[in-house]
Amino acid sequence: GRTFPEALQKALRSLETGRFGLNADKGEVALANLGDDELTARVSTPSSERIFALGEALRRGSTVEELAAVTGIDPWFIDQMAEIYEVRAQIEATEVPEVGILAEAKRYGFSDHQLGYLWNREPAEIAALRRGAGITVTYKRVDTCAAEFEASTPYFYSTFEEESEGERSDKPRVIVLGSGPNRIGQGIEFDYCCVHASFALREAGFETVMVNCNPETVSTDYDTSDRLYFEPLTIEDVLEICEVEKPEAVIVQLGGQTPLNLARALEARGVPIAGTSPDSIDIAEDRERFSDLCRELGIQQPPHGIASSALDAAEIVDQIGLPVLVRPSYVLGGRAMRVVYSYDDLSIYLRELYGTEDVSGLDLSEAPLLIDRFLEAAVEVDVDAVYDGHELLVGGIMEHVEEAGVHSGDSACVTPPPTLSDEARKRILTATEDLSDALDVRGLINIQFAVKGDEVFLLEANPRGSRTVPFISKATGVPLAKIAARVMMGASVEELRVEGMVPPPTERSYVSVKEAVLPWDRFPEEDTVLGPEMRATGEAMGIGRDVGTAYAKALLGAGHRIPQSGTVFLSLADRDKPLGLAVAQAFTMLGFRLLATSGTQRYLQHHGVPAEL
């Protein structure tokens, strides 16, 4: 931004935590209900939410000096935040939007959403009012030379001034929407896809425009694309860029869930979306529509149901049987997903998820609960592929080391898959092609399967870039993100094969393993048992002549020390004892000493495995 208040408000809405700036949105209601003592406690305690509490304290009349003394924050910064609240007071003093106040508010970084909240109007109405009044966004170059020399980097930010900087060429333009802030479930893997897409499209003669807000990424390097907009990934900010750039297409498929959430709104406003249509993406994310499609195609799924109330959830569990996998609709990274083994577990899950002791009256119709039969002792398999409407190019099939039920981002995976039968592999490839064709995919698709013997169950499909694209591209030498970007813009797989971008198939003489990097050393109080909610903050890759060698390298790369001897503690639930027996026998053969809880010790000794209590 041009000023600190403008930049601060943009930074806060870039975090994707449901906030649109320094309060002035629905998120401030909880703070407004706090007593003064509780608010003071929150202001004085460093946390990710303290800045919003500080804003509420300013709204209630706390002085800059008082807040500086309580927080230790330099008074200059608090004074700048106080200016935001002075402008807010002007906004709230008028019942209807006034042009002068509207222009001032935009210069202070207020989003249309915040102004709509304060004036009790829809954001689209605020946008129409300001455009009608000639209050429009301008774009300025980032001055990388501190005014000492003329800066010519194609690196822009928005503000509300008189004129924009920068020139446009006559080349066809493509906007690539990045992945926003790094977080568990959506990290640098998606940035890899965006960067390689930009490289491929530039080579093909397009002018590439990157939109992202994360300074730690390669996509926000000034020379990754022809032009870079360092802006929040919200519908307001992206639409303004589209208005200026007038792109041939916008790529939403490669940045994870963040740009996908904008796809429908962009399409509704006439912005051309590259590749797979938003409706096809919605079919894959809408459990009911997706299940209907799988039934039409004859693709097997685990028994499942969709609950719109707690009573529905219990009835579905009755029908499909325990254990079940439960999760809310539209989540990435397995957030709030859990394996439930009993009705008591289900009740506890619902109380924790919705923050209420009485779940009997819950209305879940707006965001239904998805319930699947949990397939015990199944192997999970990932497929990454590109489809152009005629030909399916499979990047690779990855077999998970951990059983089905552990989030794919936390599980180690192996390619080529070491234990899949030829029949299972054939069924997986057939289902992948049938589904890609039915969804009319243009570009990347990731599909997850669970395999028990030769039986193959489709778990979910994502017609977008996945977090395994960088791994499979490096493991196979097939540049999936580059190929997908070209396919999204109209090229066929065969044309790219002729160009040399698609390498000829080769028999690999090596195995590749991806291992997750887990943050237990930073969060020692966290439960280290893996499940359907993603915990990993990174990954490492190992390559070797066999699975064992590649896996050992991946473990070392992920920071694990591989013990050669020592003691192993085992505590197994009754349902896990049969599977745990083989693991215990293997540890004994390797010379490890076993310690176990009483029930586990009795079970192991009964089966001839020595274990101490």
Steps between C-alpha positions, in 0.01 A plus 500: 500500500589865473466549877541281807124484578422393142776236500396369844136450399605322180741279693229397747256400228779313320529259795181316395377463855155633416592860584483787249723755672540650846156392625190661341375152409302220666814379674495802731171401667668261743745774605222754544332264748809476724518681832768766544719279723491208255577734210797649690630147564483422129668826405788439742560137395686439170294281267387478139175676599650781710496758221121469471461539878722807481270641232196441722676679787555801271131493407408513870716807551832371636782746431814432300713550813293254706521229234872556441562452873292180513634341181855630462415587138657822369246786529550591130335174387212533745449860387474379138237245608315775684474691170311202354248533783469875446396429140267226623332754730433723197349205313273405791389863541326487159200278431557491124832485310647842417751536217760689704492256791497203259814627326674562833404153627645331192827692546513357852467145371135432582368219280157512337403220739588712806318804362197285424508374859518851645234645266282186503529446126627224273868525392390501134283806569797682655715407198237636259465823701872574504547417131206725416671776697829443316676352805709233329812304577836609362812285489848619593838338448691382805801732519785253548762776487366725782469789248878504444462366145202452272333165577362301210407171667158367393393469862175679592274580794161669510410831654247778443678788326480683167677279245641151452856416405625235258434412137323204340623313191285365217562137600208288624499511881437223754452567871622232742349519848746391770440312823521784752648451847676174583312283748458134586310347208594767247866583465788535261391197292229712339741787442716254303204438268435872449865578427543219246173597332631855462826376349319274251255767388774759451689254281179450299470874428251607764552797730468360851353693791547358851277599791617401849567652841767276657854644498654159584399344169679470167185622323548844657854534365488791255636296207277191527226661290470793260306692764442436868219644709571476871135502609257313729324208331147626556227541241522882523876517446512237224210656307678838501810338348288322237340834413844649428665199336203366298650149485432226247446275802557469874658182639343399833596132487854515635497704822308263727166582660555877513449578128245220462280681751497800264424305181119518512491871585752585227307301240173667606658839427610399152863413571615210275625204707773285341470123493244303698176694553395621847189280470715188454712605797180540702377154397821350638463693829125447542467152650146440376566601138829312499345180637229514233770532233699205638185285501435590135858401412490178705790615719495345847510726809498410870145504644425857604237758579444874544363624832310827540441446874639300793208258467584447132860425597396229747261343246770494230742329739227242571470431128867482399651367822796598716774616475427810292695798371322832567581847369334831412440594135758696298821454697863478391769334707249270672408774748253382768501147354492204738464121510214411736482153657186535718182705543657669804794604281254645248324706766833632635611591146181697430523689831863595434442591134201728559594626848177402674402245762154447351535372143143372466376819334795562268405606147779391263311557174728790392818293553403133527712245682656235276510148643684209334552142606864482612681223313728333753823336380463657154788652304451857380615595151541841334493566125610826337408541134434752222200468269447699180154371410636214289815360658584427863864552596566328834785665686525217748330272750610537863440239769473629857712342771250578778158335477192668359369754749829683548490826305683475168713802595627319812553158348822394336440379145688287249514506121484271311252327736670188643200285604220585255381207291473538123121471529478779760727721289283440193182592691662816636605620155159421349317688778739797465436530126122450530470761773726752323286469189171527690619812685625646170838564659748725320822493693592330825298251700593322822304193607534304825406134520489239776603149395422172679640211298370553147205710619536871422292771672506860385539733800508844339595685183644848470508652148788730592867496590583291805775511760661189342559661159856620585595157636363299209652744248845460654459124538403441137647795309153587366439878549133464591435863596651631175305249292177580687541875446540451125203261489286753688580753227398265218799278417458123476723242667598375155607849387713534814648156433607618155650816657702282737332619821346155561789252529466148356404231755800324653544210740637643824785315670450687828238563767397841640355561847343816643506538879314763703677745730299524822535788750502304827822663623330841478171379653599241764151490656329400173368146457747325269251237381430566132146508367284658229587860596827615347789595733805506269682827436735373229633196318820328393576266210723196477606309186654152506525168319238348732223614734705455817793711380277776362289505818808520723630796297161673524491449878848646537403792277195565719724526806437157649773302673464133406579293814692175461415369847310595814159462661158526337187576704175346373146576616243360258122534498323165470401578141868559409658199674486258202671756274749603769616142552698489174665833585599373845646181350706707255642718778595189698678350199698825464617471861282765663370459857121531534312671784121479502191583703340205680239408238745535212767303688260209562400496133860505376619231740201283407627516141862427592638855493703592812394830657560656840235677705 
